Amino acid sequence: NFNMVGSIPFNDDTNTGDVLTVTLFVKVNGHKILGVKIDGSAANIDLDWVGGSAPAATVGSAYDMYTFIIMKTATTPAYHIVASKIGVG
């Protein structure tokens, strides 16, 4: 769930056409990302994974690095997100 800092919603702190890149490191333990929300909602989000589909959970003792490129596409609000995952360590 992507939110801005404080009480300002992500939608109110961005304009149509704004792009934000977020990188997330996750300790590998069989976890995976099931979906994406912005300001607590999954509505009007077009999520595309590099490679065509959401990655499977990874097992082991390293980390996974997820990158999300979030573009606000309308004041509705609506977003297009391109996501990827790589294993590190």
PyRosetta script that sets phi, psi and omega in degrees:
from pyrosetta import init, pose_from_sequence

init()
pose = pose_from_sequence("NFNMVGSIPFNDDTNTGDVLTVTLFVKVNGHKILGVKIDGSAANIDLDWVGGSAPAATVGSAYDMYTFIIMKTATTPAYHIVASKIGVG")
pose.set_psi(1, 115.1)
pose.set_omega(1, 179.1)
pose.set_phi(2, -92.0)
pose.set_psi(2, 126.1)
pose.set_omega(2, 176.5)
pose.set_phi(3, -135.7)
pose.set_psi(3, 157.4)
pose.set_omega(3, 172.8)
pose.set_phi(4, -85.2)
pose.set_psi(4, 167.8)
pose.set_omega(4, 179.6)
pose.set_phi(5, -72.1)
pose.set_psi(5, 142.2)
pose.set_omega(5, 178.4)
pose.set_phi(6, 82.9)
pose.set_psi(6, -153.9)
pose.set_omega(6, -175.1)
pose.set_phi(7, -96.5)
pose.set_psi(7, 4.4)
pose.set_omega(7, -179.2)
pose.set_phi(8, -85.6)
pose.set_psi(8, 120.3)
pose.set_omega(8, 177.6)
pose.set_phi(9, -63.1)
pose.set_psi(9, 149.8)
pose.set_omega(9, 177.0)
pose.set_phi(10, -51.5)
pose.set_psi(10, -44.5)
pose.set_omega(10, -179.2)
pose.set_phi(11, -58.4)
pose.set_psi(11, -40.1)
pose.set_omega(11, -177.8)
pose.set_phi(12, -75.9)
pose.set_psi(12, -20.2)
pose.set_omega(12, -176.7)
pose.set_phi(13, -99.7)
pose.set_psi(13, 5.1)
pose.set_omega(13, 178.6)
pose.set_phi(14, -130.0)
pose.set_psi(14, 156.2)
pose.set_omega(14, 177.2)
pose.set_phi(15, -113.7)
pose.set_psi(15, 157.7)
pose.set_omega(15, 175.4)
pose.set_phi(16, -56.7)
pose.set_psi(16, 130.6)
pose.set_omega(16, -177.9)
pose.set_phi(17, 96.7)
pose.set_psi(17, -14.4)
pose.set_omega(17, 176.9)
pose.set_phi(18, -65.5)
pose.set_psi(18, 143.7)
pose.set_omega(18, 178.6)
pose.set_phi(19, -127.0)
pose.set_psi(19, 134.3)
pose.set_omega(19, 179.9)
pose.set_phi(20, -131.8)
pose.set_psi(20, 135.4)
pose.set_omega(20, 175.9)
pose.set_phi(21, -109.9)
pose.set_psi(21, 130.3)
pose.set_omega(21, 179.8)
pose.set_phi(22, -122.7)
pose.set_psi(22, 131.9)
pose.set_omega(22, 176.1)
pose.set_phi(23, -115.4)
pose.set_psi(23, 134.1)
pose.set_omega(23, -176.0)
pose.set_phi(24, -129.4)
pose.set_psi(24, 125.2)
pose.set_omega(24, 174.6)
pose.set_phi(25, -100.3)
pose.set_psi(25, 130.4)
pose.set_omega(25, -178.2)
pose.set_phi(26, -125.6)
pose.set_psi(26, 127.8)
pose.set_omega(26, 175.5)
pose.set_phi(27, -64.0)
pose.set_psi(27, 125.2)
pose.set_omega(27, -177.8)
pose.set_phi(28, -68.1)
pose.set_psi(28, 126.8)
pose.set_omega(28, 179.2)
pose.set_phi(29, -163.2)
pose.set_psi(29, 36.8)
pose.set_omega(29, -179.5)
pose.set_phi(30, 79.6)
pose.set_psi(30, 12.0)
pose.set_omega(30, -179.5)
pose.set_phi(31, -92.0)
pose.set_psi(31, 154.4)
pose.set_omega(31, 173.2)
pose.set_phi(32, -149.6)
pose.set_psi(32, 161.0)
pose.set_omega(32, 178.8)
pose.set_phi(33, -87.2)
pose.set_psi(33, 124.2)
pose.set_omega(33, -176.7)
pose.set_phi(34, -92.8)
pose.set_psi(34, -24.2)
pose.set_omega(34, -178.6)
pose.set_phi(35, -174.2)
pose.set_psi(35, 177.8)
pose.set_omega(35, -177.9)
pose.set_phi(36, -130.5)
pose.set_psi(36, 138.2)
pose.set_omega(36, 174.4)
pose.set_phi(37, -127.2)
pose.set_psi(37, 151.2)
pose.set_omega(37, 172.4)
pose.set_phi(38, -126.6)
pose.set_psi(38, 127.9)
pose.set_omega(38, -175.8)
pose.set_phi(39, 53.5)
pose.set_psi(39, 35.0)
pose.set_omega(39, 176.1)
pose.set_phi(40, 82.3)
pose.set_psi(40, 6.7)
pose.set_omega(40, -176.7)
pose.set_phi(41, -128.9)
pose.set_psi(41, 141.4)
pose.set_omega(41, 174.9)
pose.set_phi(42, -97.8)
pose.set_psi(42, 1.9)
pose.set_omega(42, -178.7)
pose.set_phi(43, -69.9)
pose.set_psi(43, 144.6)
pose.set_omega(43, 175.0)
pose.set_phi(44, 58.4)
pose.set_psi(44, 35.4)
pose.set_omega(44, 175.0)
pose.set_phi(45, -114.8)
pose.set_psi(45, 121.4)
pose.set_omega(45, 174.8)
pose.set_phi(46, -100.2)
pose.set_psi(46, 102.9)
pose.set_omega(46, -176.9)
pose.set_phi(47, -102.5)
pose.set_psi(47, 120.7)
pose.set_omega(47, 177.6)
pose.set_phi(48, -119.6)
pose.set_psi(48, 125.9)
pose.set_omega(48, 177.3)
pose.set_phi(49, -93.0)
pose.set_psi(49, 136.1)
pose.set_omega(49, 173.1)
pose.set_phi(50, -60.1)
pose.set_psi(50, 129.0)
pose.set_omega(50, -176.2)
pose.set_phi(51, 97.0)
pose.set_psi(51, -10.4)
pose.set_omega(51, 171.5)
pose.set_phi(52, 101.8)
pose.set_psi(52, -22.1)
pose.set_omega(52, 179.6)
pose.set_phi(53, -146.7)
pose.set_psi(53, 160.1)
pose.set_omega(53, -179.9)
pose.set_phi(54, -62.9)
pose.set_psi(54, 139.0)
pose.set_omega(54, -178.6)
pose.set_phi(55, -72.3)
pose.set_psi(55, 155.3)
pose.set_omega(55, 177.5)
pose.set_phi(56, -78.5)
pose.set_psi(56, 164.2)
pose.set_omega(56, 176.0)
pose.set_phi(57, -66.4)
pose.set_psi(57, 146.6)
pose.set_omega(57, 178.3)
pose.set_phi(58, -107.6)
pose.set_psi(58, 143.5)
pose.set_omega(58, 175.1)
pose.set_phi(59, -116.0)
pose.set_psi(59, 151.8)
pose.set_omega(59, -179.6)
pose.set_phi(60, 138.5)
pose.set_psi(60, -159.3)
pose.set_omega(60, -175.4)
pose.set_phi(61, -121.2)
pose.set_psi(61, 12.2)
pose.set_omega(61, -179.1)
pose.set_phi(62, -95.6)
pose.set_psi(62, -154.6)
pose.set_omega(62, 179.4)
pose.set_phi(63, -126.8)
pose.set_psi(63, 153.4)
pose.set_omega(63, 168.0)
pose.set_phi(64, -107.3)
pose.set_psi(64, 142.1)
pose.set_omega(64, 176.5)
pose.set_phi(65, -113.6)
pose.set_psi(65, 117.3)
pose.set_omega(65, 176.4)
pose.set_phi(66, -102.6)
pose.set_psi(66, 137.3)
pose.set_omega(66, 174.8)
pose.set_phi(67, -122.7)
pose.set_psi(67, 131.6)
pose.set_omega(67, 179.0)
pose.set_phi(68, -122.3)
pose.set_psi(68, 121.9)
pose.set_omega(68, 173.6)
pose.set_phi(69, -103.7)
pose.set_psi(69, 112.3)
pose.set_omega(69, -173.1)
pose.set_phi(70, -108.4)
pose.set_psi(70, 121.7)
pose.set_omega(70, 176.4)
pose.set_phi(71, -119.9)
pose.set_psi(71, 126.3)
pose.set_omega(71, 175.7)
pose.set_phi(72, -79.3)
pose.set_psi(72, 122.3)
pose.set_omega(72, -173.7)
pose.set_phi(73, -105.2)
pose.set_psi(73, -12.0)
pose.set_omega(73, 179.7)
pose.set_phi(74, -162.1)
pose.set_psi(74, 160.5)
pose.set_omega(74, 179.0)
pose.set_phi(75, -78.0)
pose.set_psi(75, -1.9)
pose.set_omega(75, -175.6)
pose.set_phi(76, -48.7)
pose.set_psi(76, -44.9)
pose.set_omega(76, 0.4)
pose.set_phi(77, -85.0)
pose.set_psi(77, 157.6)
pose.set_omega(77, 175.6)
pose.set_phi(78, -142.1)
pose.set_psi(78, 148.9)
pose.set_omega(78, -175.6)
pose.set_phi(79, -138.5)
pose.set_psi(79, 147.0)
pose.set_omega(79, 168.9)
pose.set_phi(80, -113.8)
pose.set_psi(80, 125.0)
pose.set_omega(80, -178.7)
pose.set_phi(81, -121.8)
pose.set_psi(81, 130.2)
pose.set_omega(81, 172.9)
pose.set_phi(82, -109.3)
pose.set_psi(82, 124.0)
pose.set_omega(82, -174.5)
pose.set_phi(83, -123.5)
pose.set_psi(83, 151.0)
pose.set_omega(83, 176.2)
pose.set_phi(84, -146.7)
pose.set_psi(84, 162.0)
pose.set_omega(84, 179.7)
pose.set_phi(85, -139.8)
pose.set_psi(85, 135.8)
pose.set_omega(85, 171.0)
pose.set_phi(86, -134.9)
pose.set_psi(86, 150.3)
pose.set_omega(86, 175.6)
pose.set_phi(87, -88.5)
pose.set_psi(87, 139.5)
pose.set_omega(87, 178.8)
pose.set_phi(88, -132.4)
pose.set_psi(88, 152.4)
pose.set_omega(88, 174.3)
pose.set_phi(89, 80.8)
pose.dump_pdb("model.pdb")
